Amino acid sequence: MQTSLIIINFVKNYRMKKVLFIFQIIIKFLLIFLAVFIWMRYLIKELWLSILVALSITFAIDFLSRFIFKKISKRKEMKVQEKEEAEDLFLSIATQEKPLDFFFKLAKTRHENSVKKKSHIIIDHGEDGKVILYPFLSFEPLNANDIAQIINIIQKEKCQKLVIICGEIDKSAPSFAKNFDLKITLLDKFATYMNLYKEYNLYPEKTLKYKKEKSLAFKELVAFSFNRARTKGYLLSALILFLSSLIIRPSIYYCIVASLLLVFAVISYSNPRYNVKTSSEIL
């Protein structure tokens, strides 16, 4: 009996979500149509022709927007996820008791002639020389003074290349690194993620995770302005201009204002970024 009730509720929720999704698509289509129609009404004298052209353009915009924004959103989502992952992994590895063990393991996956020292790892390429991997796991940006100290530590190794891993890189560091005979490569936490972890397909254990910072005041203002609750106001204002365009041809001023109002209505209604649901139930 309980199982059947769960199935019924699931089906009802699924249908409701599907109906709401279709309704959202229709509303978005209508908003785009109104914005396009106002401009077509301004440019074309015949009412029926302006409606026909507006419908054609609306279908084209709707199709292209779905195709383009779907790809863009996927790319942005991946970049954001990778950035957050890089930050979390650096926080985790920097707070481990023996972080050098992980980098030694990473080096050994492709370079058997790797040796672990107290503060760094030496990778011997034979005739091609030696490469030193130096993890500078500080939460302060790597600066010129830090590079000088690292050079002083490894100067007896006689390496041809030095790779320094760090969290952030100070502006003075890249230019200062060019003053030495050996080749120095600086990798911040994001470059380390892309060029080492992802490249070698080996990631440190994630033991900690950064807490997301509170939104800035400007972002809060934008979120308030484009919240779904604002959709009604934008839409009503645009509809007034739309209805007046059915009687007389609108001026360029009304076209611009109505278009902006309808764009704001589309963003407010359909963009999930500004419509985050919050639960009032705590326990």
HURADA-V588548 format. One line per field, one symbol per residue. ss: DSSP state (@ for helix, = for strand, . for the rest). phi: phi as a letter, one per 40 degrees, with the letter a starting at -180 (. if undefined). burial: I if it has 9 or more other ideal C-beta (glycine too) atoms within 8 Angstrom, else O. Layout:
ss: ???
phi: ???
burial: ???
//
This chain:
ss: .@@@@@@@@@@@@@@@@@@@@@@@@@@@@@@@@@@@@@@@@@@...@@@@@@@@@@@@@@@@@@@@@@@@@@@@@@@@@@@@@@@@@@@@@@@@....@@@@@@@@@@.....===....====.@@@.=======.....=.@@@@@@@@@@@@@@...======..=.@@@@@@@.....=====.@@@@@@@@@@@@................@@@@@@@@@..@@@@@@@@@@@@@@@@@@@@....@@@@@@@@@@@@@@@@@@@.@@@.........
phi: .ccccccccccccccccccccccccccccccccccccccccccbccccccccccccccccccccccccccccccccccccccccccccccdcccbccbcccccccccccbbccbbcbcbabbbcbgccgbbbbbcbcbccccbcccccccdccbcccfccabbbcacbbccccdcccccbcccbbbbccccccccbdcccfabcccbbaccccccccccccccccbcdccdccccccccccccccccbcccccccccccccccccccccbcccbbccbccccb
burial: OOOOOOOOOOOOOOOOOOOOOOOIOOIIIOIIIIIIIIIIIIOOOOOOIIIOIIIOIIOOIIOOOOOOOOOOOOOOOOOOOIIIIIIIIIIIIIOIOOIIOIIIIIIIOOIOOIOOOOOIIIIIIOOOOIIIIIIIIIOOIIIIOIIIOIIOOIOOOOIOIIIIIIIIIIOOIIOIIOOOOOOIOIIIIIIIIIOIIOOIOOOIOIOOOOOOOOOOOOOIOIIOIIIOOIIOOIIOIIIOIIOIIOOOOIOOOIIOIIIOIIIIIIIIIIIOOIOOOOOOOOO
//
